Amino acid sequence: MKTVIAILVATIAVAAQDQVEKPGNGVTMPQVVKTVKAQYTQEARDAHIEGRVTVDAVVLADGTVGQVKLEKSLDPTYGLDQAALDATKQWTFKPGTKDGKPIAVQVAIEHTFTLK
């Protein structure tokens, strides 16, 4: 019975993410409540890699981050791309709305890696 429930919950989550809007045309942007900074990996530090990673993320109607994917890669080898994805999944938002109701909205989030 637990397997059936898990499959049903996963199906509902996927269906909800299928109805993702983009900001504009009556859809408001989600507002950031909490950010998590992407962490440098030691390998990327040692390789002196600096730059930006852009992540496309779906902010769900409850303000959490659902699906994430790389829009612009910086470092597939030393872990900075993955660090950006992992950090983005921990962000929270006041959700975007359409007609006054919270909805899932696609946003772009940029993570900048700079060595000091």
N, C-alpha and C positions, 0 to 999 in steps of 0.2 A: 504494500500500500504506500509506503514512503516514496518509492521510486516513481509511482504515478503522480504523486503530489509534486515532487521535484520537477518532473517533466512538465506538468501543467504550469507551475510557477515560471519555469524557463520560457515556455511558450508565451505566456502573458507578457513577460519582460521584453521578449523579442518583438511582439506585436506592438507594444507601446513605443519602442524605439523606431519602428517603421514609420511612425507619424511624426517625424522630426521636421521642424520648421526652421527657416533661416530668418534672421532679424530683418525688419522692414515690412512694409505692407500690413501694418497693424500688429506685427509681432514685436514685442519689446525685448531688448537684450537682457539676459540674466545679469545680475549684479554680484560681484565677487564678495563673499563673506569671509572666506578663509583661503589663504594660499599656502602651498608647501613648496619650498625652494628645492629645485632639482640639485642633487649632490654630485660633485665631481667624483669620478672614480680615480683611484691612485694611478691607474694605467694612463688615463687621459691627461692627468697632471704631468706625469713623466714624459708624455709625448708632446706637451705644451700645446694642447688643442684648445682653441678659443673660438667662439662664434655663437650662432643661434640655432635652436631647434624649434620648429613650428609644429604644433600638435593640433589636429582637428579633434574636437571633443563634443559629445552630446551631453548637454546639461538637462537632466531629467526634470520632470514636473515637481519632484520633491526636493530639487536643489542639489542633488548628488550628481556625480559625473558617471555617465554610462560608458558607451563605446568611445574608445580613443584610437587614433591612428596617426602615423607620421605624415605630415604634409611636406615638411622640409627637413631632411636629414643633415646632421653635422658629422656624426661619428658612429657608424654601425660597428666599428671594430672594438673600441675601448669602453663602450657602455654609456656614453652620454645620451644617445637616442633613447635607450631604455630607461635611463634615469629621469628623462623628461616625461616619458609616458607614465612611469610609476608615480612621479610627483603630481602630475595632472589628475590622476585618479583619486587623489586625496583632497583636492580642492572642493569647497562647497560654495553654493550660490543661493541668492534669492532668485527663484526661477523666473524665466521670461514668461510673458503672458500674451494671450490673444483673446480679445473680447473679455478681458478681465479675469480670465481663467489661466492658471499655470499650465504650461505646456513644455514639451521637450524642444530645445533649441540648439542648433549646431553653432559652435563658436570656434574661433582660432585662438590658441594660446601660445605665446612665444616665451621660450626659456633662453636666457642669455648666460653663457658660460665665459667668465673672465678670470684669468689668473691674476693674482695681486703680487 
